[in-house]
Amino acid sequence: MAFTAADVKTLREITGCGMMDCKKALSATDGDQEKAIEFLREKGLATAEKKSGRVAADGIVYANVEGGVGVVLEVNSETDFVAKNDEFLQFVADVAKQINTNNPADVDALLAENFIAGEGSVKDALVNKIATIGENMSIRRFARFEGVVETYIHAGGKIGVMVKFDVADASKAAAPEFKEFARDVAMQIAAFNAQFLDRNSVPADVVAKETEILMAQAMNEGKPANIAEKMVAGRINKYFKEICLVDQAFIKDDEMTVSQYADSIAKALGTEIKIADFVRFEKGEGIEKKEDNFAEEVANMVK
């Protein structure tokens, strides 16, 4: 079956692949568009598999709220350059919309879903992006909250925060005072990296381990056991103020805690307000990045 330049252009628009690749695919499949798409996907998958061993520790953290549903999402790439690519950014936004709409249980479930912004699954779309953009990429993690939600993105996607609030009178969540409060809390989380919401959220084993460390420190300072126990009690209280969001000193006024700030806004608006949950993603945190050995690389090139 013969094909025209228009057929090549159409195939390129559908797949995002290069013109020459599209021409080769149509030649290999006698001009059949569907078979050519399959041909390119197979080629794209092979390309993606070659790139899958490369470390993707850059990328972006993206967040938005739509229809009373908030989503924060981390998608990784190999370089910051790709993370600024319009095609990459549109893919991230489309994946966030997918999460908002379908509420998948986890990343594996998300990847298996039919992609709302194209043909095939979300995984197929990811593989195609890897092939066309030319870098390894991965959808690493996401969170989704329903209700009164605020999101905040810092430094163009380096840190993303999402906070959920319980507001007794939901209409008060539209008030400018609440909007400012919600934004302040999200910025607080981005800046001070609270690990837990409150003291009740801290696992017992975490408290026990910290107590053990603090007790050892006090004993090493030569303090008697009874004095050491009192010192540890005080230091544990300070520890909670560092790691628990509601106990932290408020970023704009360190004379009050975040909890006290929330109470002041609740009083001003005449309704009960509670910080119910939060998520903080920092781009690439915990991913072991490859350390390039340029001397070794050059030596290998000249062998």
ZAGUVEX-310444 format. One record per residue: residue in three letters; x, y, z of N, C-alpha, C in turn. Coordinates in steps of 0.001 Angstrom, whole numbers, plus 500000, padded with zeros to 6 digits. Layout:
alaXYZXYZXYZ ...
This chain:
met500856498796500000500000500000500000500889501251500000 ala500641502148499060501419503379498984501003504333500086 phe501906505246500418501558506270501412502123507613500964 thr501542508674501506501905510030501096502609510766502240 ala503090511960501920503718512820502929502716513174504021 ala501442513293503618500390513598504598500226512444505594 asp500389511220505098500305510045505978501444510053507005 val502620510431506545503780510519507445503518511574508518 lys502989512723508076502694513823509006501654513392510042 thr500620512691509589499567512218510500500127511254511534 leu500967510327511052501569509346511968502460510046512994 arg503168511057512561504037511813513471503206512520514545 glu502059513085514137501194513785515092500603512815516111 ile500290511609515666499695510602516556500719510080517559 thr501938509820517068502932509134517907503973510043518548 gly504182511217517941505227512096518448506622511685518016 cys506712510666517151508020510193516690508536511073515544 gly509828510937515229510429511728514164509904511361512788 met510070512289511826509550512091510479510167510864509814 met511480510683509951512144509544509316511683508220509931 asp511499508218511265511007507000511919509612506654511415 cys508787507684511242507418507453510755507441506934509315 lys508320507488508515508429507039507125508876505574507067 lys509873505207507889510340503831507936509248502880508398 ala508448503347509399507373502504509927506315502248508874 leu505960503266508099504964503104507036505508502226505911 ser506788502360505636507411501513504601507401500051505033 ala507672499825506338507750498458506860506388497802506983 thr505328498618506997503975498075507197503064498336505997 asp503687498605504846502926498834503605501902499957503752 gly502252500988504515501392502161504623500214502021505567 asp500134500916506304499022500698507235499278501504508520 gln498435502512508782498638503411509935498639502658511261 glu497669501772511450497561501055512728498784500181512976 lys499205499475511927500391498624512072501648499467512264 ala501658500639511626502807501537511775502897502063513213 ile501745502376513805501721502817515200502267501717516103 glu501813500479515830502295499336516620503793499147516422 phe504242499303515191505667499179514871506490500190515672 leu506016501428515713506739502486516426506700502271517932 arg505589501759518430505495501478519861506493500391520251 glu506587499389519380507554498317519653508978498867519635 lys509243499741518696510550500374518622510767501276519834 gly509710502002520206509799502885521366510046502123522639 leu509410500982522760509601500164523950511050499688524028 ala511609499278522916513008498840522907513921499982523304 thr513607501201522794514407502369523142514281502672524622 ala513057502582525141512824502877526555513545501886527449 glu513556500624527019514226499608527836515721499881527936 lys516307500403526853517729500734526873517994501866527864 lys517022502793527984517202503940528855516801503653530296 ser516098502534530541515518502292531858516550502085532955 gly517783501747532576518816501555533580519456502852534036 arg519159503952533347519758505232533684518977505885534815 val519681506541535712519062507094536910518277508351536574 ala517005508358536935516147509529536762515897510135538129 ala516696511133538494516602511738539824516220513208539757 asp516052513724538550515609515103538394514103515079538116 gly513596516031537378512167516034537068511433517163537748 ile510218516860538217509379517917538774508381517349539772 val508049518156540756506909517877541619505808518846541194 tyr504656518304540895503527519078540358502339518932541301 ala501564519991541441500372519912542296499280520819541755 asn498039520379541910496918521254541583495677520797542324 val494677521678542367493385521372542972492310521671541943 glu491456520690541690490377520868540716489153520101541189 gly488017520793541258486774520150541650486792519598543067 gly487476520293543971487528519827545352488435518640545577 val489292518346544595490252517252544713491657517794544460 gly492569517502545388493944517932545235494844516756544883 val495848517020544063496815515997543669498212516598543747 val499138515858544327500559516203544249501270514983543671 leu502165515228542724502725514156541902504198514428541627 glu505031513388541732506435513509541341506697512629540125 val507187513264539070507607512543537868509073512872537643 asn509893511847537533511338512041537429511842511910536000 ser512885512671535721513618512580534462515102512574534806 glu515925512434533792517367512388534052517971513771534250 thr517417514768533552517998516109533608516947517173533855 asp517403518290534370516545519446534592516075520026533264 phe516891519857532220516534520376530901515229519760530404 val515109518449530526513890517766530093512708518166530962 ala512970518411532255511897518786533176511252520117532805 lys511910520884531942511351522166531485510738522054530097 asn510777520864529534510244520620528203508711520681528226 asp508116521390527289506663521567527274505925520243527136 glu506472519330526336505833518022526149505847517224527453 phe506959517288528162507074516625529468506089517228530462 leu506024518547530516505140519225531468503670518928531181 gln503320518834529890501935518506529539501601517077529952 phe502547516175529787502346514787530216502120514718531716 val502914515450532485502761515473533947501379516003534330 ala500954517087533678499633517653533965498522516666533617 asp498686515942532516497681514950532114497616513789533110 val498776513368533612498803512287534605498125512744535892 ala498369514000536288497711514540537487496192514548537316 lys495735514901536130494289514890535853493742513470535924 gln494525512509535436494148511093535504493950510675536965 ile494872511059537823494787510721539243493587511391539876 asn493385512651539540492230513401540056490927512702539703 thr490809512258538457489556511685537947489319510252538414 asn490349509417538361490169507978538570490528507470539958 asn491267508265540716491663507876542078492292506477542127 pro493399506267541392494055504951541423494642504655542802 ala494763503372543125495233502964544453496713503260544652 asp497506503089543600498946503300543708499517503506542311 val500835503629542215501472503900540923501249502752539945 asp501337501513540412501121500363539521499714500381538928 ala498730500694539762497348500779539281497195501920538285 leu497848503029538562497815504182537647498387503813536290 leu499537503167536273500196502810535019499352501866534173 ala498547501044534826497731500054534108496446500650533537 glu496068501841533979494805502445533522494897502914532074 asn493754502968531389493693503572530067493931505068530219 phe494847505595529444495234506998529583494150507906529027 ile493686508843529833492582509712529409493028510738528363 ala494346510912528219494850511914527273495444511275526014 gly495152510001525767495688509357524577495287507904524492 glu495836507208523516495529505799523327496416504940524229 gly495912503750524550496691502827525354496672503185526830 ser497570502553527576497627502754529023498523503938529380 val498501504308530652499407505349531127500848504890530932 lys501101503605531156502453503070530954502870503196529499 asp501936502922528572502245503074527143502639504518526838 ala501879505449527428502160506874527198503524507247527761 leu503862506707528923505164506976529532506286506438528647 val506121505214528161507134504603527298507317505427526030 asn506228505902525456506316506719524255507047508027524521 lys506814508604525693507508509851526048509004509608526220 ile509356508480526817510773508129526968511428508022525596 ala510715507400524663511251507193523320511382508505522557 thr510381509374522652510390510601521855511225511709522485 ile511227511795523810511999512845524486513462512451524611 gly513717511152524795515090510673524780515758510534526125 glu514985510527527194515547510301528527514680509303529281 asn515312508597530230514527507752531116513647508635531992 met512415508201532226511486508932533077510696507923533907 ser510194508365535032509362507486535849508341508297536626 ile507150507716536760506145508281537659506442507672539024 arg506969508462539928507500507913541172506444507751542267 arg505644508793542501504693508757543610503653509865543447 phe502559509697544140501525510727544129500680510607545394 ala499941511665545687498953511650546764497729512407546276 arg496578512049546834495313512638546406494439512871547631 phe493971514107547823493073514459548920491778515029548358 glu490685514749549034489393515343548687488937516259549805 gly488248517342549444487711518252550444488338519629550347 val488615520226551503489245521544551541490758521318551485 val491339521657550351492747521318550090493497522545549573 glu494746522666550006495635523716549494496917523055548999 thr497467523547547900498746523050547402499723524212547262 tyr500996523877547293502044524895547146503243524256546467 ile503762524934545449504945524473544742506064525482544961 his507224524970545383508365525832545656509472525602544630 ala510100526706544228511265526667543330510977525916542033 gly509826526201541432509512525643540123509369524144540064 gly509023523530541187508795522086541198509819521305541977 lys510676521989542744511645521276543577510949520638544776 ile509993521371545357509231520881546504507753521107546230 gly506947520108546535505499520226546408504822519835547709 val503837520620548109503123520376549363501627520365549091 met500929519466549774499468519460549741498962519278551168 val497991520103551547497440520072552899495923519940552832 lys495397519087553704493943518933553816493479519525555142 phe492367520261555099491806520892556285490388520391556541 asp490052520221557798488667519981558200488102521312558676 val487064521799557986486456523082558331484979522830558619 ala484541523114559845483161522826560253482160523520559341 asp482384524777559056481545525518558120482336525665556826 ala482091524754555892482890524701554660482850525999553868 ser481790526777554015481682528033553267482777529021553670 lys483272528888554901484302529809555393485655529552554722 ala485774528410554062487029528100553370487261529018552176 ala486217529716551751486351530651550629486787532032551091 ala486828532266552395487194533583552932488666533886552679 pro489012535130552376490412535505552149491317535150553331 glu490781535286554556491576534960555744491959533488555766 phe491012532639555363491325531206555334492303530894554215 lys492118531516553058493019531280551926494466531609552312 glu494632532741553009495977533130553435496528532141554463 phe495679531736555389496070530754556412496511529439555766 ala495721528933554833496030527666554169497354527756553413 arg497567528879552748498825529096552016500003529146552987 asp499811529831554112500874529923555120501261528543555657 val500275527704555914500546526359556442501317525538555408 ala500915525636554148501613524900553091503067525366552970 met503286526665553068504645527207552997505460526783554223 gln504810526709555372505465526244556598506016524829556402 ile505196523973555820505594522577555586506757522516554606 ala506694523341553547507779523360552568509089523811553214 ala509010524812554084510223525399554663510820524561555778 phe509968524019556669510480523370557882510350521847557880 asn509788521305556816509805519853556589509346519055557808 ala508158519375558309507585518581559403507445517136558955 gln507757516220559866507683514803559532506341514186559902 phe505662514797560893504382514277561364503417515434561627 leu502142515117561639501127516146561888501162516615563338 asp501084515660564279501075515986565698501758514873566484 arg501806515018567806502527514044568630501902512658568570 asn500590512611568432499916511313568348500254510574567058 ser500760511300566070501092510688564786502485510076564772 val503296510398565763504668509894565806504655508446566291 pro505167507502565508505170506093565923505932505888567237 ala505450504943568028506053504678569334507514504285569208 asp507867503531568162509256503104568022510192504271567712 val509667505291567028510459506485566745510748507240568042 val509711507380568877509879508062570162510846507280571053 ala510701505956571075511558505115571906513019505225571490 lys513262505243570179514636505333569683515252506677570036 glu514482507747569860514990509076570182515251509208571677 thr514361508631572491514543508653573951515824507922574342 glu516055506799573694517261506014573963518521506820573641 ile518503507496572517519663508300572105519888509455573072 leu518798510145573429518913511293574333519368510867575725 met518902509704576180519320509193577489520812508884577492 ala521280508277576403522704507963576291523537509235576293 gln523049510266575608523759511543575594523858512136576997 ala522731512111577727522705512671579082523638511900580016 met523623510586579916524485509770580763525958510010580423 asn526247510204579147527621510470578724528111511834579205 glu527159512703579509527496514013580072527754513922581573 gly527615512702582105527892512488583527526743512810584459 lys525531512915583916524369513233584744523863511983585460 pro523420512123586735522791511004587447521528510575586718 ala521108509326586913519961508775586186518695509601586371 asn518409510044587618517173510802587855517202512158587157 ile518379512784587126518521514070586430518448513840584920 ala519064512759584462519061512433583024517641512238582510 glu516797511584583286515412511339582876514658512650582696 lys514885513606583610514216514911583493514726515671582279 met516024515566582031516598516224580857516016515647579574 val515897514324579545515370513655578355513923514063578100 ala513132514182579162511738514600579013511650515973578349 gly512528516877578766512547518206578170513014518184576724 arg514006517354576462514543517283575105513579516592574138 ile512822515638574632511800514989573800510717515996573428 asn510365516844574372509374517884574103509880518826573007 lys511163519172573067511768520012572036511791519283570695 tyr512054517985570738512069517151569534510708517169568842 phe509644517045569630508291517106569075508035518451568400 lys508544519516568989508325520856568426509043521039567098 glu510034520205566866510771520277565600510121519437564509 ile509611518261564875509140517324563847507634517314563637 cys506862517872564574505396517862564478504893519213563983 leu504159519213562902503699520448562267502984521375563235 val501977520873563935501160521757564765501923522328565954 asp503040521699566332503851522175567458504991523089567025 gln505233523198565737506311524051565256505983525530565473 ala507041526334565667506851527784565719506403528250564339 phe505385529101564303504828529567563041505868530404562297 ile506006530165561004507049530771560189506982532302560169 lys505789532882560268505650534335560207505617535011561576 asp505462534200562624505415534743563985505814533646564956 asp507082533633565344507567532530566182507122532632567639 glu506278533623567926505695533718569271504506532773569427 met504051532204568317502929531263568383503257530007567598 thr502588528906567934502748527658567184501786527653566003 val501969526698565120501052526545563993499642526241564504 ser499547525440565560498253525120566156497564526377566679 gln498319527236567325497754528480567851497329529415566719 tyr498098529421565650497733530210564478496400529717563901 ala496256528394563803495008527817563296493833528210564200 asp494051528170565503492988528540566455492588530003566297 ser493558530862566023493258532290565875492418532559564627 ile492714531829563550491927531987562315490532531406562508 ala490445530281563200489139529670563479488260530624564277 lys488845531280565261488101532237566089487647533426565255 ala488540533912564395488208535069563569487084534763562580 leu487057533526562086486034533141561096484786532545561734 gly484862532246563019483699531696563717483370530272563341 thr484391529466563125484167528054562791485354527226563277 glu485174525928563421486279525055563822487138524730562602 ile488449524801562806489401524483561735490450523530562289 lys490712522463561534491730521500561928492578521142560715 ile493884521104560918494779520592559865494675519077559934 ala494111518476558902493792517044558944494927516156558450 asp495642516589557418496684515745556837497545516598555916 phe498724516119555593499580516829554645500562515866553996 val501073516292552842502097515543552105503133516546551629 arg504391516165551749505487517000551230506412516123550398 phe506537516435549107507448515728548217508590516665547839 glu509806516187547969510963516925547471511561516134546325 lys511725516808545216512187516162543986513471515368544198 gly513426514085543856514616513251543879515088512804545241 glu514366513167546320514832512784547657514857511262547780 gly515958510755548310516091509324548520516559508539547318 ile516679509191546157517165508500544959518682508633544903 glu519345507509544791520806507532544718521221507961543323 lys521887509093543256522284509636541966523631509070541523 lys523769508906540232525016508383539673526111509429539786 glu527269509008540258528444509872540315529327509560539102 asp529471510542538229530256510315537016531755510348537312 asn532477509369536797533926509328536887534468509681535499 phe534752510976535278535095511429533943536438510881533470 ala537382510694534401538683510139534024538517508726533480 glu537693507938534175537435506566533736536693506556532411 glu535753507488532256534959507551531019535862507863529820 val536771508825529984537689509172528900538635508019528571 ala539105507336529653540008506197529466539335505096528665 asn538058504847528952537317503809528232537116504172526777 met536964505478526500536730505933525130537956505729524239 val539154505801524825540357505703524008540950504313523942 lys540282503336524615540785501955524585540574501350523203 
